Amino acid sequence: MDANKKTVWEHITELKNLALKLFVVWLVATGICAFYSEKLIDIFTSPLNGTGLNLNFMSPTDSLFFVIKIVSIAGLLISSPVLFYLLWQYLGKALDKREKKFLFTYLGGALVLTILATIYSYIYLIPTSLKFLTDFTPKNTNIILSANEYSSFLLSMLLVIIVVFQTPIMVLSLVKTGLVKVKTFRSKRKEIYFGILVLTAAFGSPDVFTWVISSIPVFVLFEGSLLIAARIEKQKLAEVKNLPKQKT
């Protein structure tokens, strides 16, 4: 029996230790964020500026859970580099050099796209959507916006935009693994564009102008990923053609 081979129980123990480390790191970061809860609330509610809306709490416990939600999310964001490092350290043991490079490249790309999606939606898309929706309020009426409804709206929109912004990662992964060819994506361009529009319309702003504008960055990312994927495909074909020469 290989002395370096670990038993199932040892793997489970390692996984438990990893989960505990991740939880402790997140908990410590959340505790630190709790000291800056007022500033975090100002940041979290900044998209409401200019809309004339104020958040309302419908029960005595709502304010507490609202603050807990904000500091928890902030703790996750702040601790994400450490969490990523711990996960990478654990997964890296089972990967070879080529697999590590592949995974690191795509995870890094996904992280960059996530940051871009968050900045874009938080600075432009969400405030524009809120402004548009409040402009439809009839005269002599008021919108009562609960803190829970606002946080759900904000987080759900962020999640959808982040997922849609991962289009280049999905395209490059499928082409790199050989599951889908670039010409297939190009032949299905209209269907893909339609799918992007449906997603941004379903979870984004009902304003047609804002809806189209929010989809344009995704279209640009998709077309850019096709250009990169085409180069990857050419490199793979060149490697395949050179294989017989290397064997002889």
Secondary structure by P-SEA (a helix, b strand, c coil): cccccccaaaaaaaaaaaaaaaaaaaaaaaaaaccaaaaaaaaaacccccccbbbbbcccaaaaaaaaaaaaaaaaaaaaaaaaaaaaaaaaaaccaaaaaaaaaaaaaaaaaaaaaaaaaaacaaaaaaaaaaaaccccccccccaaaaaaaaaaaaaaaaaaaaaaaaaaaaaaaccccaaaaaaaaaaaaaaaaaaaaacccccaaaaaaaaaaaaaaaaaaaaaaaaaaaaaaaaaaacccccc
